[in-house]
Amino acid sequence: MPTVLQFRRGTTAQNDVFTGSAGEIVYNTSTGALRVHDGTTAGGNEMLLTDGSNADSTVNLTNLTASGTLTGATLDISGNADIDGTMEADAYTVNGTSLSEYIADTAGAMWSSNSESNITVTYQDADNTIDISLNNTSVTAGSYGSSTAIPTFTVDAQGRLTAAGTTAISSDMSISSDSGTGTITVGTDTFTVAGGTNINTAISGDTVTVNLDSSPTISGSLTVTGNLTVNGTTTTVSSTNTVVSDNLIELNNGASSNANDSGIVIERGSTGNNAFMGWDESADQFIVGTTTATGSSTGNLSVTASTLSVATPTASSHATTKSYVDTALSSLSSNSLSDGNSTLTLTDSGTGNMVLNLDASTHTTFNSTGIVLATGTFQGTATSAKYADLAEKYMPDSDYQPGTVLQFGGEQEVTIANEYATHRVAGVVSTDPAYMMNSDLDGGVYIALAGRVPCNVFGTCEKGDLMVTSDTDGCAVAWTESFSPPYGSVIGKALENKDTGNVGIIEVVVGVR
């Protein structure tokens, strides 16, 4: 059979008067806890149950660590207490004083020990309140300032008023104008801003607006030192004489295109139709004559050409009259102007044109730059050319400047080149071609086919480098690969070194591969 070990037992009252041997264990039937005796203490030391239900008296513990709920009527902590969570109890006391009173007394002592100047702090222990009051300064309480004086104050670094007073102000204000002076009393008089000739005034709230009349009349002289811009339909000048210091007078300014005749109309009244000197837009020439048009007329004016009287010419560039020409031609020998073969010598020391007419039509024009045939074929041998390249006209899809690299494509025959080393390259827009092929193509652009020509180049290059199209619009670039460029992609060879990485212009020999 098993052996049963049974400890001495008894109620709490019985255990409290029993003194057991050292190390003896007794069971308390009232609490269900064990008591350990030391041989001298009556009742021994009762062990604390896990739920603390037998802690009905003071329990002295050292380094207590509890997780969960710790319940007790009185908890006397000597030392530090580290509580994580919520501590609930009916009342807290610190050294016999309630916790709220202890905190209030501590805070009151801190405030009462204040050492700041000009502030008085009193702790009221009866109701746990703090009374704070500012000490009186040297400033007398009251209102400062009036309609004749303004208040003045002195403020220290803490923002306190340390002095207050007033400074008298004058109630009179002096006013002056171009034609007189006056004085107004502030707060009593009304300050009136009155308009004058061509000027009106208006008041809205605290703002006075002075306006110039919409149609002012200036009776004296008017000088404008800046620019004068007149926006309207008609500018009328009724002075006796108009003097303009400008060297140029521009009519029809700002027009993007023009379908109106432009010039000066001189009104003649009952004497006859008005006189007109100006540009006949429809005829694309200057004209002097008479017209019924006025300064308000627009469009294609009806002008009857009139005689223009000029002085007798003394130089080849001077204008002349028909009578002068008739007199000069009358001295010519009729033999030099015969219908058969004859020799005619013309001398012109100026820069004008000399035109040879055959059968009432222009045949040949002679001027300082050369000979222009209206029809027919020039027969002769060319021994030199002023310019350097051979060019042919092609139809572009836009206007391109000389030096621009073009390729075949676009909406017309050629467009701006923007592909690297493309075989579609057409060439470079010529600057001054020596020989121009396909010259009758209306609207075409000359592209250099052979010879030297200025060319837009992107990046660096050296003399003799092969030039191909680049992906920069309208520019050539040096071919720097170790293998040959694609067939048909070479524009020509560089005639100059270029050491900058941006876009620049150098001469290129076009057609050289």
C-alpha positions as CSV (number, residue, x, y, z in Angstrom):
1,M,0.0,0.0,0.0
2,P,1.2,3.6,-0.7
3,T,2.4,5.7,2.2
4,V,0.7,9.0,2.9
5,L,2.7,11.9,4.4
6,Q,0.5,14.3,6.3
7,F,1.6,17.7,7.8
8,R,0.4,19.2,11.0
9,R,-2.8,21.3,10.3
10,G,-5.0,23.8,11.9
11,T,-7.0,27.0,11.4
12,T,-5.5,30.5,11.1
13,A,-6.3,31.1,14.8
14,Q,-4.7,27.8,15.8
15,N,-1.6,28.4,13.6
16,D,-1.1,32.0,14.9
17,V,-0.4,30.7,18.5
18,F,1.6,27.7,17.6
19,T,5.4,27.8,17.5
20,G,6.8,25.0,15.5
21,S,10.3,23.6,15.3
22,A,12.8,25.1,12.8
23,G,11.9,23.9,9.3
24,E,8.6,22.4,10.4
25,I,5.8,22.9,7.8
26,V,2.2,23.4,8.9
27,Y,-1.0,23.5,6.7
28,N,-3.4,26.4,7.3
29,T,-6.9,25.0,6.7
30,S,-8.4,28.4,6.7
31,T,-6.4,29.8,3.7
32,G,-5.1,26.6,2.1
33,A,-1.5,27.9,2.4
34,L,1.6,26.3,4.1
35,R,3.4,27.9,7.0
36,V,7.1,27.4,7.6
37,H,8.3,27.7,11.2
38,D,11.8,28.9,12.4
39,G,11.5,27.5,16.0
40,T,10.9,30.9,17.6
41,T,8.2,32.9,15.8
42,A,4.6,32.1,16.8
43,G,2.5,31.3,13.8
44,G,5.5,30.9,11.6
45,N,5.7,32.4,8.1
46,E,2.8,31.7,5.8
47,M,3.6,31.2,2.1
48,L,1.8,33.5,-0.4
49,L,-0.7,31.8,-2.7
50,T,-0.3,32.4,-6.4
51,D,-3.5,34.5,-6.5
52,G,-2.5,36.6,-3.4
53,S,-5.8,35.9,-1.8
54,N,-4.2,35.2,1.6
55,A,-2.3,38.5,1.7
56,D,-4.6,40.1,4.2
57,S,-1.9,41.7,6.1
58,T,1.4,43.4,5.4
59,V,3.7,41.3,3.2
60,N,7.4,42.2,3.0
61,L,8.9,41.2,-0.4
62,T,12.3,41.9,-1.9
63,N,12.7,42.2,-5.7
64,L,9.0,41.3,-6.4
65,T,8.3,40.5,-10.1
66,A,4.6,39.9,-10.8
67,S,2.8,39.3,-14.1
68,G,-0.9,39.6,-14.1
69,T,-2.9,41.2,-11.3
70,L,-1.5,42.1,-7.9
71,T,-4.2,42.7,-5.3
72,G,-3.7,44.2,-1.9
73,A,-5.3,46.7,0.5
74,T,-2.0,48.5,1.2
75,L,1.1,48.4,-0.9
76,D,4.1,50.0,0.8
77,I,7.0,50.4,-1.7
78,S,10.5,51.2,-0.4
79,G,12.7,51.9,-3.3
80,N,11.9,52.0,-7.0
81,A,8.7,50.7,-8.6
82,D,8.6,49.9,-12.3
83,I,5.0,49.4,-13.4
84,D,4.2,48.5,-17.0
85,G,0.4,48.7,-17.4
86,T,-2.4,50.0,-15.2
87,M,-2.0,50.3,-11.4
88,E,-5.4,50.3,-9.8
89,A,-6.1,51.0,-6.1
90,D,-8.7,52.8,-4.0
91,A,-6.2,55.4,-2.7
92,Y,-2.5,56.2,-3.2
93,T,-0.4,57.8,-0.4
94,V,3.2,59.0,-0.4
95,N,4.8,59.1,3.1
96,G,1.3,59.2,4.6
97,T,0.0,61.9,2.2
98,S,-2.5,61.3,-0.6
99,L,-0.8,61.1,-4.0
100,S,-2.8,64.1,-5.4
101,E,-1.9,66.3,-2.4
102,Y,1.7,65.2,-2.6
103,I,1.9,66.2,-6.3
104,A,0.1,69.5,-5.6
105,D,2.5,70.3,-2.7
106,T,5.5,69.5,-4.8
107,A,4.4,71.7,-7.7
108,G,3.4,74.5,-5.3
109,A,6.8,74.4,-3.8
110,M,8.4,74.7,-7.2
111,W,6.3,77.7,-8.2
112,S,6.7,79.4,-4.8
113,S,10.5,79.1,-5.1
114,N,10.4,81.2,-8.4
115,S,13.2,83.7,-8.5
116,E,12.1,85.7,-11.6
117,S,11.7,89.4,-11.1
118,N,8.4,91.3,-11.5
119,I,6.3,88.1,-10.9
120,T,4.7,87.0,-7.7
121,V,3.6,83.3,-7.3
122,T,1.5,82.1,-4.3
123,Y,0.6,78.5,-3.7
124,Q,-2.9,78.0,-2.0
125,D,-2.5,74.7,-0.1
126,A,-6.2,74.7,0.9
127,D,-7.5,74.3,-2.6
128,N,-4.2,73.2,-4.4
129,T,-4.2,76.3,-6.7
130,I,-1.4,78.7,-7.7
131,D,-1.9,82.5,-7.9
132,I,0.3,84.3,-10.4
133,S,0.4,88.1,-10.5
134,L,2.6,90.6,-12.3
135,N,4.3,93.2,-10.2
136,N,3.4,96.8,-10.9
137,T,5.7,98.7,-13.2
138,S,6.4,102.4,-13.3
139,V,3.8,102.9,-16.0
140,T,0.6,104.6,-14.8
141,A,-2.6,102.8,-15.9
142,G,-4.8,104.8,-18.3
143,S,-5.4,105.7,-21.9
144,Y,-2.7,107.5,-24.0
145,G,-3.1,109.6,-27.1
146,S,-5.6,112.1,-28.5
147,S,-6.5,114.0,-31.6
148,T,-3.6,116.3,-30.9
149,A,-1.1,113.8,-29.4
150,I,0.2,110.4,-30.3
151,P,1.1,107.8,-27.6
152,T,4.7,106.7,-27.1
153,F,5.8,103.6,-25.3
154,T,9.1,101.9,-24.2
155,V,9.2,98.1,-24.3
156,D,12.0,96.0,-22.6
157,A,13.4,92.7,-23.9
158,Q,10.7,90.7,-22.2
159,G,7.9,92.7,-23.9
160,R,6.9,94.7,-20.9
161,L,6.0,98.4,-21.0
162,T,8.5,100.3,-18.9
163,A,7.4,103.8,-19.9
164,A,4.4,105.5,-21.5
165,G,3.7,109.0,-22.6
166,T,2.5,111.2,-25.5
167,T,3.9,113.5,-28.2
168,A,2.0,116.4,-29.4
169,I,1.2,116.6,-33.2
170,S,0.2,119.5,-35.3
171,S,-3.4,119.5,-36.4
172,D,-2.6,121.7,-39.4
173,M,-1.3,120.4,-42.7
174,S,0.3,122.6,-45.4
175,I,-0.7,121.9,-49.0
176,S,0.7,123.5,-52.1
177,S,0.1,123.4,-55.9
178,D,1.4,125.0,-59.1
179,S,-0.6,128.1,-58.4
180,G,-0.8,128.5,-54.6
181,T,-0.5,127.2,-51.1
182,G,-2.9,126.6,-48.2
183,T,-3.4,125.0,-44.8
184,I,-6.1,122.5,-43.6
185,T,-6.9,121.4,-40.1
186,V,-6.9,117.6,-39.7
187,G,-10.2,116.4,-38.2
188,T,-12.0,119.6,-39.0
189,D,-11.4,120.7,-42.6
190,T,-12.4,118.8,-45.7
191,F,-9.5,118.2,-48.2
192,T,-11.0,118.6,-51.7
193,V,-9.2,117.4,-54.9
194,A,-10.8,119.3,-57.8
195,G,-10.3,118.6,-61.5
196,G,-9.1,121.1,-64.0
197,T,-9.0,121.5,-67.8
198,N,-9.2,118.0,-69.4
199,I,-8.9,116.4,-65.9
200,N,-11.6,114.9,-63.7
201,T,-11.4,113.3,-60.2
202,A,-13.3,110.5,-58.5
203,I,-13.3,109.1,-54.9
204,S,-14.1,105.5,-53.9
205,G,-13.6,104.6,-50.3
206,D,-10.1,105.9,-49.3
207,T,-8.8,106.2,-52.9
208,V,-8.8,109.4,-55.0
209,T,-8.4,108.8,-58.8
210,V,-7.3,111.5,-61.1
211,N,-8.2,110.9,-64.7
212,L,-7.5,112.6,-68.0
213,D,-10.6,113.3,-70.0
214,S,-11.3,110.8,-72.8
215,S,-11.0,113.6,-75.5
216,P,-8.7,116.3,-74.0
217,T,-7.9,119.6,-75.8
218,I,-4.4,121.0,-75.4
219,S,-4.5,124.7,-75.9
220,G,-0.7,125.3,-75.5
221,S,2.3,123.4,-76.6
222,L,2.7,119.6,-76.0
223,T,6.1,118.0,-75.8
224,V,6.3,114.2,-75.7
225,T,9.8,113.1,-74.6
226,G,9.1,109.3,-75.0
227,N,7.4,107.4,-77.8
228,L,4.0,108.5,-79.0
229,T,1.6,105.7,-80.0
230,V,-1.7,106.7,-81.6
231,N,-4.3,103.9,-81.9
232,G,-7.4,104.8,-84.0
233,T,-8.6,105.2,-87.5
234,T,-7.6,108.8,-88.4
235,T,-4.9,111.2,-87.2
236,T,-5.7,114.8,-88.1
237,V,-2.9,117.5,-88.0
238,S,-4.3,121.0,-88.7
239,S,-1.1,123.0,-88.2
240,T,0.3,125.5,-90.7
241,N,3.5,123.6,-91.3
242,T,4.5,120.1,-90.2
243,V,8.3,119.6,-89.5
244,V,9.6,116.0,-89.1
245,S,13.2,115.5,-87.9
246,D,13.2,111.8,-88.8
247,N,15.3,110.6,-91.8
248,L,12.7,108.0,-92.8
249,I,8.9,108.0,-92.9
250,E,7.5,104.4,-93.0
251,L,4.0,103.9,-94.4
252,N,1.9,100.8,-94.1
253,N,4.0,99.6,-91.1
254,G,3.4,96.1,-89.8
255,A,1.7,94.8,-93.0
256,S,2.5,91.1,-93.7
257,S,1.4,91.6,-97.3
258,N,-0.1,94.6,-99.2
259,A,-2.9,95.2,-101.7
260,N,-3.2,98.9,-101.1
261,D,-1.5,101.8,-103.0
262,S,0.7,103.8,-100.7
263,G,1.9,107.4,-100.8
264,I,1.0,111.0,-100.2
265,V,-2.3,112.6,-101.3
266,I,-2.4,116.4,-101.8
267,E,-5.8,117.9,-101.6
268,R,-6.4,120.7,-104.2
269,G,-10.0,121.7,-103.5
270,S,-11.7,123.4,-106.4
271,T,-8.5,123.8,-108.3
272,G,-8.7,120.2,-109.6
273,N,-8.4,116.6,-108.6
274,N,-6.1,115.7,-105.8
275,A,-2.4,115.1,-106.5
276,F,-0.8,111.8,-105.7
277,M,2.8,110.7,-105.3
278,G,3.3,107.1,-104.3
279,W,3.6,103.4,-105.0
280,D,1.1,101.8,-107.4
281,E,0.8,98.3,-105.8
282,S,-1.0,96.7,-108.7
283,A,1.5,98.0,-111.3
284,D,4.4,97.4,-109.0
285,Q,5.9,100.9,-109.7
286,F,6.0,104.4,-108.5
287,I,3.5,106.9,-110.0
288,V,2.9,110.7,-109.9
289,G,-0.5,111.9,-111.0
290,T,-3.9,113.1,-110.1
291,T,-6.8,111.2,-108.4
292,T,-10.2,111.7,-106.8
293,A,-9.0,109.5,-103.9
294,T,-8.5,111.1,-100.4
295,G,-6.5,110.2,-97.3
296,S,-9.2,107.8,-96.2
297,S,-9.2,105.8,-99.5
298,T,-7.8,102.3,-99.6
299,G,-7.1,99.6,-102.2
300,N,-6.1,100.2,-105.8
301,L,-6.4,103.9,-106.4
302,S,-7.4,105.3,-109.8
303,V,-4.5,107.6,-110.7
304,T,-4.0,109.6,-113.9
305,A,-0.3,109.9,-114.6
306,S,1.0,113.5,-114.8
307,T,4.1,115.2,-116.0
308,L,7.1,115.2,-113.7
309,S,9.4,118.1,-114.2
310,V,13.1,117.5,-113.5
311,A,16.3,119.4,-114.1
312,T,18.6,119.0,-117.1
313,P,20.8,115.9,-116.3
314,T,24.5,116.3,-115.8
315,A,25.4,112.7,-115.0
316,S,24.4,109.3,-116.3
317,S,22.4,108.5,-113.1
318,H,20.2,111.6,-113.4
319,A,16.6,111.4,-114.5
320,T,15.6,113.4,-117.5
321,T,12.6,114.3,-119.7
322,K,11.4,113.1,-123.1
323,S,12.3,116.5,-124.7
324,Y,15.9,116.2,-123.5
325,V,16.2,112.6,-124.9
326,D,14.6,113.7,-128.2
327,T,17.2,116.5,-128.5
328,A,20.1,114.2,-127.7
329,L,18.9,111.5,-130.2
330,S,18.4,114.0,-133.0
331,S,22.2,114.4,-133.3
332,L,22.7,110.7,-134.1
333,S,23.5,109.6,-137.6
334,S,20.7,107.5,-139.2
335,N,23.4,105.3,-140.8
336,S,24.4,103.9,-137.5
337,L,20.8,102.6,-136.9
338,S,20.1,101.1,-140.3
339,D,18.1,98.0,-140.9
340,G,21.1,96.1,-142.4
341,N,24.4,95.1,-140.8
342,S,25.9,97.9,-138.8
343,T,28.1,98.7,-135.8
344,L,26.6,100.4,-132.7
345,T,28.9,101.6,-129.9
346,L,27.3,102.3,-126.5
347,T,29.2,103.9,-123.6
348,D,28.0,103.7,-120.0
349,S,30.2,104.9,-117.2
350,G,27.6,104.1,-114.5
351,T,26.1,100.9,-113.1
352,G,22.8,101.0,-115.0
353,N,21.4,98.7,-117.7
354,M,21.7,99.2,-121.5
355,V,19.0,97.3,-123.4
356,L,19.2,96.3,-127.0
357,N,15.8,95.9,-128.6
358,L,15.2,94.0,-131.9
359,D,11.8,94.1,-133.6
360,A,10.3,96.0,-130.6
361,S,11.4,93.2,-128.1
362,T,14.2,93.1,-125.6
363,H,17.0,91.0,-127.0
364,T,20.1,91.7,-124.9
365,T,20.8,93.6,-121.7
366,F,24.2,94.9,-120.9
367,N,25.2,95.9,-117.3
368,S,28.2,96.0,-115.0
369,T,27.7,92.3,-114.1
370,G,27.6,90.8,-117.7
371,I,25.3,90.2,-120.7
372,V,21.8,88.8,-120.4
373,L,20.1,87.2,-123.4
374,A,16.3,87.4,-123.4
375,T,16.2,84.7,-126.1
376,G,18.6,82.8,-128.3
377,T,21.9,81.2,-127.6
378,F,25.2,82.8,-126.5
379,Q,28.1,81.7,-128.7
380,G,31.6,82.1,-127.4
381,T,34.4,80.5,-125.3
382,A,34.4,80.7,-121.5
383,T,38.0,81.1,-120.2
384,S,37.2,81.5,-116.5
385,A,34.5,81.5,-113.9
386,K,34.1,83.7,-110.8
387,Y,32.5,81.1,-108.6
388,A,33.6,77.6,-107.7
389,D,30.8,75.0,-108.1
390,L,28.5,73.4,-110.6
391,A,24.9,73.4,-109.4
392,E,21.5,72.2,-110.6
393,K,18.0,73.2,-109.5
394,Y,15.8,70.8,-107.6
395,M,12.3,71.4,-106.1
396,P,12.5,71.6,-102.2
397,D,9.7,71.1,-99.7
398,S,10.7,74.3,-97.8
399,D,13.1,77.3,-98.0
400,Y,16.7,76.2,-97.2
401,Q,19.7,78.4,-96.6
402,P,23.0,78.0,-98.4
403,G,25.2,75.4,-96.8
404,T,22.3,73.1,-95.8
405,V,22.7,69.4,-96.6
406,L,19.7,68.0,-98.4
407,Q,18.6,64.5,-99.3
408,F,16.1,63.1,-101.8
409,G,12.6,62.7,-100.3
410,G,9.9,64.8,-98.6
411,E,6.8,66.2,-100.3
412,Q,8.9,67.5,-103.2
413,E,12.1,66.3,-104.8
414,V,14.5,67.1,-101.9
415,T,14.2,67.7,-98.1
416,I,16.5,68.4,-95.2
417,A,19.0,65.6,-94.5
418,N,18.6,64.1,-91.0
419,E,19.8,60.5,-91.4
420,Y,23.4,59.3,-90.6
421,A,25.3,58.3,-93.7
422,T,22.2,57.9,-95.9
423,H,22.6,56.9,-99.5
424,R,19.7,59.3,-100.3
425,V,22.0,62.3,-99.9
426,A,21.4,64.9,-102.7
427,G,24.1,67.5,-101.9
428,V,24.7,70.9,-100.4
429,V,22.7,74.1,-101.1
430,S,25.0,76.2,-103.2
431,T,26.0,79.7,-102.1
432,D,27.2,81.2,-105.4
433,P,27.2,78.6,-108.2
434,A,29.5,79.2,-111.1
435,Y,27.3,77.3,-113.5
436,M,23.5,76.9,-112.9
437,M,21.7,74.1,-114.6
438,N,17.9,73.7,-114.9
439,S,17.6,77.5,-114.2
440,D,14.1,77.8,-115.5
441,L,12.7,75.6,-112.7
442,D,10.3,78.0,-110.8
443,G,10.9,77.8,-107.0
444,G,13.8,75.4,-107.2
445,V,16.9,75.5,-105.0
446,Y,20.5,75.1,-106.5
447,I,22.3,72.0,-105.1
448,A,26.1,71.8,-105.7
449,L,27.0,68.8,-107.8
450,A,30.8,69.4,-108.1
451,G,33.3,71.9,-106.8
452,R,34.0,73.6,-103.5
453,V,31.0,75.0,-101.5
454,P,30.4,76.2,-97.9
455,C,28.7,73.4,-95.9
456,N,27.1,73.1,-92.5
457,V,29.2,70.6,-90.4
458,F,28.5,69.1,-87.0
459,G,31.4,68.1,-84.8
460,T,35.2,68.0,-85.5
461,C,37.0,67.1,-88.7
462,E,40.3,67.3,-90.5
463,K,41.2,68.3,-94.1
464,G,40.6,65.4,-96.4
465,D,38.0,63.6,-94.2
466,L,35.1,62.0,-96.1
467,M,31.9,63.9,-95.2
468,V,28.5,62.1,-94.9
469,T,25.1,63.2,-93.7
470,S,24.5,63.4,-89.9
471,D,21.4,63.0,-87.8
472,T,21.6,66.7,-87.0
473,D,19.3,68.5,-89.4
474,G,21.0,69.8,-92.6
475,C,24.6,69.1,-91.4
476,A,27.4,66.9,-92.7
477,V,29.7,65.0,-90.4
478,A,33.1,63.4,-90.8
479,W,33.2,59.6,-91.4
480,T,35.4,58.2,-88.6
481,E,34.8,54.4,-88.9
482,S,37.6,52.0,-89.8
483,F,35.5,50.6,-92.8
484,S,34.3,52.4,-95.9
485,P,31.0,54.4,-95.7
486,P,27.9,53.0,-97.4
487,Y,27.9,53.3,-101.2
488,G,26.4,56.6,-102.4
489,S,26.5,58.2,-98.9
490,V,29.6,60.4,-99.4
491,I,29.0,64.2,-99.9
492,G,32.6,65.1,-100.5
493,K,35.9,65.9,-98.6
494,A,36.6,68.5,-96.0
495,L,38.9,71.4,-97.2
496,E,39.3,72.8,-93.6
497,N,40.1,71.6,-90.1
498,K,37.2,72.0,-87.6
499,D,38.0,71.6,-83.9
500,T,34.7,72.5,-82.2
501,G,31.9,70.0,-81.4
502,N,29.0,72.3,-82.4
503,V,27.6,73.2,-85.8
504,G,29.8,75.4,-88.0
505,I,30.5,76.1,-91.7
506,I,33.6,75.0,-93.6
507,E,34.3,74.5,-97.3
508,V,33.8,71.0,-98.7
509,V,34.8,69.7,-102.1
510,V,31.5,68.2,-103.4
511,G,31.6,65.2,-105.8
512,V,35.1,64.0,-104.6
513,R,35.0,60.4,-103.4
